[in-house]
């Protein structure tokens, strides 16, 4: 049984490498921007990622819960 879908997992693993903004994630993962932002919203609601403002951009980073979750799914 999967806890989250494969796209959300890919996004979390990419954020685990380095905090990123949505556009950067879309480019890195070759996904539509709207898809990435939809998944980012879901992951934020689950408490797995947090938003930070850096240079007037919203950067997504893992929360402690997100870091623990990554360890569970790898």
C-alpha positions as CSV (number, residue, x, y, z in Angstrom):
1,X,0.0,0.0,0.0
2,X,1.4,3.4,-1.0
3,X,1.2,6.2,1.5
4,X,1.5,8.9,-1.2
5,X,1.5,8.8,-5.0
6,X,4.6,8.6,-7.1
7,X,4.5,12.2,-8.2
8,X,4.3,13.5,-4.6
9,X,7.1,11.2,-3.7
10,X,9.3,12.5,-6.6
11,X,8.6,16.1,-5.4
12,X,9.5,15.3,-1.8
13,X,12.7,13.6,-2.9
14,X,13.7,16.5,-5.0
15,X,13.0,19.0,-2.2
16,X,15.1,16.7,0.1
17,X,18.0,17.3,-2.2
18,X,17.6,21.1,-1.9
19,X,14.8,23.5,-1.0
20,X,13.2,24.7,-4.3
21,X,10.6,26.9,-5.7
22,X,7.7,25.5,-7.8
23,X,9.1,26.5,-11.2
24,X,12.4,24.9,-10.4
25,X,10.7,21.7,-9.3
26,X,8.6,21.6,-12.5
27,X,11.7,22.0,-14.7
28,X,13.7,19.4,-12.7
29,X,10.9,16.8,-12.8
30,X,9.6,17.7,-16.2
31,X,6.1,18.2,-14.9
32,X,3.5,20.8,-15.7
33,X,3.6,23.8,-13.3
34,X,0.0,23.4,-12.4
35,X,0.6,19.8,-11.4
36,X,3.5,20.7,-9.2
37,X,1.7,23.5,-7.4
38,X,-1.3,21.2,-6.8
39,X,0.9,18.6,-5.2
40,X,2.9,21.2,-3.2
41,X,-0.4,22.4,-1.8
42,X,-1.4,18.9,-0.7
43,X,2.1,18.2,0.8
44,X,1.9,21.5,2.7
45,X,-1.6,20.6,4.1
46,X,-0.1,17.3,5.2
47,X,2.6,19.1,7.1
48,X,5.4,17.5,5.1
49,X,6.7,20.7,3.6
50,X,6.9,24.4,4.6
51,X,7.0,27.6,2.7
52,X,9.8,30.1,3.2
53,X,10.3,33.5,1.5
54,X,13.7,34.0,-0.1
55,X,14.5,36.8,-2.4
56,X,10.7,37.4,-2.9
57,X,10.2,33.8,-4.0
58,X,8.4,31.1,-2.2
59,X,10.8,28.2,-1.5
60,X,9.6,24.8,-0.3
61,X,11.5,22.9,2.2
62,X,10.9,19.7,4.2
63,X,9.5,20.0,7.7
64,X,10.8,17.6,10.4
65,X,7.7,15.5,9.7
66,X,8.6,15.5,6.0
67,X,12.2,14.4,6.8
68,X,10.9,11.5,8.9
69,X,8.4,10.6,6.2
70,X,11.2,10.5,3.5
71,X,13.1,8.0,5.7
72,X,10.0,5.8,5.9
73,X,9.3,5.7,2.2
74,X,12.9,5.1,0.9
